[in-house]
Amino acid sequence: MSSIAISGFKTRTIATDRSDSLRPLALAAPLLLLLAFSFGAPIVALLSRAVYEPTIANALPRTVAALRVDSARGVPGEPVFGAFAADLKEAQAAGAIYEFAKTLNTRLPGARSQVLRVARLAGQDRGVTKEAIIKAAPLLGEDQSWSAIRTGTNRFTSFFLLSAFDLRWTDQGTIGAVPAHQAVFTRVFGRTFLIATLVTLATLALAFPLAYVMTNVRPVIAGIVLVLVLLPFWTSILVRTAAWTVILQKYGLLNDLLLWLGVTSERLELMYSRTGLIIAMTHIQLPFTLLPIYSVMRAVQTSQLRAAQSLGARPFTVFRRVYLPQVMPGVLAGCLLTFILCLGYYITPVLIGGASDQLISNFIANYVNVELNWEMAAALSFVLLVSTLGLYVTMTRYLGLDLFKMG
Amino acid sequence: MISTGQSSSLREALAEGALSSTGEQGAVAGRKTGTAATSKPAAGRENAKQTDAKFVEFIDVEKMYGHFQAVRRLNLSIGRGEFLTFLGPSGSGKTTTLNMLAGFERPSQGVITLDGKSVDRLPPYDRNIGMVFQNYALFPHMSVADNVAFPLSVRKVPKAEIGPRVTRALEMVRLERFRDRKPTQLSGGQQQRVALARALVFQPALVLMDEPLGALDKKLREHMQIELKQIHEMLGVTIVYVTHDQSEALTMSDRVAIFENGAIVQIGTPDALYNEPATAFVASFIGENNALDGIVERVEGDQCLVTLPTGLKTTAMAIGDLCPGAPVQLAVRPERIASAGGDHSDNRFQATVDGRIYHGDHQRLLARLPSGQVLTVKISPDATMAAGEAIDLGWRTADCRAFPAGVAPDGNTANTGSVS
C-alpha cells in the first residue's frame, strides 16, 4: 500500500520537474518567436543572397542545357548562341530581361546594354546567328565573358564572397586577385578596422584615467561627471554628429578657438577629414568604453590596494600586479564594445568623413540603396558579421571575457 | 576548542622554521619571560633589547579630519612580542590609530616610532608591517599560493626560496591542500587564514589586524581566536589587534587599550580592566555590569558611602575624586552579587525575584530592589527560585565601584553587557 503511494508520488515529482523546466521556456516563447521572425529570419534570408543567386540560371535554362554539351572553355559554338537568343527572347516577353541584364552586369561590367541589344535582336525573330550576336554584343566574343556566364549559371556562387576580398575565379579555374582598378574592398575593410582601432585607443586613453578619477572622488562629484558623460549619450547620434559639424567646420568653433589661442596660424581642414571623423567617433563612443571600466574599477576594494602596499609592493607594482589584472576585464569589454560598434559606423562617416574615409557600412548601404546589388551587400555584411563574431569569440574564449556578464 | 593534533602541527611547522629563518626556538620562551622576542637575525638582538619595551611608540599623536578630531594626544608604547588590542566602539579612533601605524594615514601631530626610528616619512611598503583586514583583502585574480607568495615576490626573494616558504606558511594555517584554489572558492574562515599566512610569510616583526574575525560566525570566531593566539605564541611576533568585541579582546590579548572618543581611556591586562575599570565607560564596556545611580554621602580613604535614590545605602570603592554630594554611578558585576546572603557581603538588600534565565552552566536572576531597579545576578545552575519570591542580595565594598557620574557616554545602560 505504502510502496504504491510512494511510487505514485515519485512519478508526480518527476512530471512536475519536467514541466517546471519547460514552463519558463514557454513563457519566453513569444519573445523567441518574435526574435526568430524579426531578427533571425531576415538576417539568414539576406545573408543567403551572398551565396545563392538564381537570376542568371533562371533566365537561361536553354543556354545552361546547351553549354553542358558544348566545350567547357572559351567562346561556345553556334547552338549555345541560338539557345541564348531564345532565352533572351523569352525573358523579354516575361519582363525579366532587365533584372537579368543588371545581374549579369555585376559579373561582367558593361554587359547590360549589349545584352539588351541582343534581346531586341532576338525579339525581331530574324535568324540570329553567333556572328550577328557577337556583332551586337562584342563582349560575348571574348573567352572571359563566357567563363563569367558559365559561373553565373550556377545558382550557388562564391563570386560575391570572393569579391568582398577582391578575389575572383580566373579563367584557369583558380582563385586570383581582381584587376587592381576593381579592387576596393580589402582597402575599405582595412580602413574600417584601422579607424575602429584608432577610435578604440583614443576612447581608452580618455576613459581609463577618467574612470579612475571617478572612482576616487566623492560620490557626488562622480555622479556629476557620470551625468556629463552620459548626457550626450541620451541625444540622437545624428544630432551629435551635426553638432560636431558646427564645431569642426572650417569657420567653426574649434578653428576659431585655435586661431584665437594662436595654436595654429591658418584654419585646419577638420571636416571631411579622417581627423574630424576620429574626433567625432571618439566622442560618441566614450561612454561605451568608460562604463565597463568604471564598473570594474568601482568593484576593486581599497583594502586590497592597501594590503598590497603593506605587503611591500610599491605603487607601480600595486598597479601592475593587483589593480590592472582586476580592471582588465572591464578594459577589454569596453574596448571590444567600442571596436565592434565602430565597425558598423555609417552616419558619422557620411556627414563628417571625406570621400576616402567611407567605411564598410557606407559601401553596404550604397549597394542596398543605390546599386540595388543586394548580393554584394549581403556578401560584405557576411564578412563584417563573421569577423565581428570571430573577434568576440576570440576575446571571450581566450581572454575569459564575457560581455553579457559585464552587463 | 583546538585539538592537540592541530596544536602539534603548528609546533612542527615552527620546528621546520615555518616563519623564522634563523630557527629561533628561544623566541617563544623569551617573549614569555619578557626578554628578547624577535624574528630578526641574532646580530640585531643586542640593540633590539633596548627598544623591546618601546618597540612601537606613539608620542603625542593626533589626527584631525577637518575639524573632527579622530585621535587626540595619544601616547602609547607597545612592547616587542606583545599582543595588544585596541578595543572600542566604532568611531572611537582605534582603526585610525592602526592606519597611522600602518602608514595609510599620516598623523596631524606627533611622532610614531617603530623599533626606535620615526616612521613619519616611511611609506607603507617600506615599513615591513604585515596587515590583516576584516574583508580579507585577498587578491581575487591570484591563487591562494600566489597570494601568499606576493610579499616574497615583490621583495625579489629567489624563486627557489619562495616555494618552500609559501608551503610552510600554508601548512601553518593548515591550508596546504587549497594552494591552487582561488580565494573565492574558500570559506570565510579559510580566506582569513590565507590572509594571515600572507601577512606572516615575510616575517614581519609587527602584524596589524583590523577586525580580522568580524565577518565570521561566532563559533568560527572563537576557534580562530585560539588559533591566532597560538600562532602569536609560536612566532613571538608583535600583534596589534583592533576589535569592538570585548570578549575577543579579553581572550587573546596581553594588554588591551580601551578607546573612547579618540583617546585611550584605560590600558592594561584583561583581568586588570575587568576587575579594576578606571571609568564607568570601561566598566560598562568590558563584561557585564549592573549600573546604579547614587549620591555620595561620605568619603573615607578609598571608600565611600553612596545613597541610592530610594534611600538605600551602600559602601563602594571610590574611583577618582569624589566629594560628598557628588552624583556617582555604581557598577557591580553580576557574579559579584551574592544571593541568599553571602558571608562576606558588606552590603545587604532585600529584593524580589522578577525572573530567571537559564544559561546551562549558570543562571541569571533578575532581582528587583525595593527602589524598582532590576539587578542581574549570576547564580548557580541548580538554584530554584520562583518569580515573586523574596531574596537577600549582597556585595562586598571592594566589588562595587563608584565612578563620577556624567562620564558614562550611555546613561541608559543598566545591565550593560557585551557591545558585540
Interface residues (C-beta under 8 A of the other chain):
Chain A: Q301 S303 Q304 R306 A307 A308 Q309 S310 L311 G312 A313 R314 P315 T317 R321 V322 P325 Q326
Chain B: A102 G103 F104 P123 P124 Y125 D126 R127 N128 I129 G130 M131 F133 Q134 N135 A137 L138 F139 P140 H141 F150 P151 V154 R155 A195 R198 A199 F202 L208
